[in-house]
Amino acid sequence: MLPPKQLNIVDTMLLEGALETATVSKDCNVSTIEIIEISRHGLGATWELRCKNTTCSSHKYPTKFHTSKKQGKKFELNCAAVLIFRAIGKGFSAANKFCSIL
């Protein structure tokens, strides 16, 4: 689970709550879905949807997905952020400060 103080483009707690009320595990027919962040690269991340029921096959074989489209190995969101800071005449330190304030 993500640390509660970490700010994301998407609030994972709200998303997880919405998924629990709207979805049911196809294997065990129980509404116990959780979101787990596997890795993070800049503003993009790889998440997985997993059933909380440990005997369910979707717990053992969760669905993985990216939070932003990728261009090769790069998240489009990160590329867009770099282009935005270049367009306003700011560099890495400004982008770093912006992300740290978020």
N, C-alpha and C positions, 0 to 999 in steps of 0.2 A: 504494500500500500504506500502511496505517496506521503511524504511528511506533511502535516497539516499546515505548516507555515509557508510552504512553497506555493507561489502563485503561478498558475498556468493559463494559457489561452482559454482552456476549457476547465471548468471546475469539476474535478473528477468525482467529488462527493455528490454533487447534484446529478451528474451523469449516471453514476452508479445507482442512486436512488430511483431515477427514472427508469433505468433498465430493470431493476428489481420489480417495479410495479407493472412494467409493460412486457416483459419477456419471461419465458419459462424454458428451462433447460430441455432440449429436445430428447435427451437420453433418460433423465430421471423425473421429468415433469414437475420439478420443484422450482420456484422462483427464488433462486439464491445465487445470482450472478455477481461477481466482483471484478473490479478492474485493477490490474497490477502493472506498474511501469517496469519494463525490463531494462531499457536503456534510454539515455537522453543524449542528444547531440545538439547543443545550442538551444533553440526554441522548439525543435522537433523532438519527438520521442517515439519509442516503440512500446505499445501497450498490448496486454493480452486480456481477453475475457475468459473467466474461469468460473465454473460452478463451485460453490463452497462445499458441496457434498463430496467428500473424499472418495466415495465409491463410484461416483459418476464418471463416465469416460471423458466428458468435457472438462473434468478437473485434471485428469491425467494428460489429456491432449487439448490444451486450450487454443482458442482462436487468437492469433497474433495479427496486429495491424499497426500502421504508422499513423501518427496524428496529423501529418502533412504529406502531400505527394512528394516523391523523391525524383530527382534527376540524377541518375546513376547512383552514387553513394551519398549525394547531398540532398537535404530537405529543401524544398522550394521556399518554405518560410524563412529559412536562414539566408538563402540567396536574396530574397526580397528585402530582408532587413539590411543586408550589406548595400544593396542598390539604393535603398532609401537614405541611408547615412551618407553615401557618396553624393547623392543628388542634393542634399542640403549642405554639402561641404564639410561634413564631419567624418572622423575616422574611427578607428578601432576603439580608442579610449572613450569616445562619446557613446558608442554603441554599448560598450562594456558598462559604463556608468548608467545608461538608460536601463539595461537589463537588471543591474543590481538594485536599482530603485524600484523596479517592478516587484 
